[in-house]
């Protein structure tokens, strides 16, 4: 398998059953994908589980990738993101015992404070601050808490189409600010 071939080529090979192509993608993208899972889960073992689950999904769904619809790197990253969000949601369904000795008291940290705790987030923090509060909260609900657009619309009693438009405009503003 040619390690320098584009990811699209490797995905096509995986769809055809090539394990070596899957290994090439893991070698090339594994560290970045683990970083995505870590950013969501903040737990090394859980992030490892998310990446493993994502590569199983990649193996099963490689034939679904359509290069005309998007970038292979983004498609693979979205699989990892969804695997990590699945783990995060499953954790949310765990029932805390309330025993402070176990450290499982439910805690709702302020998401913006979490983002600001890292030096590398200064630009993101600045760009988020540039957004209006409503749009910022929609983006945080979608990309930090992992809620779908439909879940946010239901929770906030908003029209789904309008919500999608606000989130899209917010993401375009963030992209412009960060570039």
ABEGO torsion letter per residue (X at the ends): XBAABBAAAAAAAAAAGBAAAAAAAAAAAAAAAAAAAAAAAGBAAAAAAAAAAAAAAAAAAAAABBAAAEBAAAAAAAAAAAAAAAAAAAAAABBBAGBAAAGABBBBBBAAAAAAABAAAAAAAAAAAABBAAAAAAAAAAAAAGBBAAAAAAAAGBBAAAAAAAAAAAAAAAAAAAX
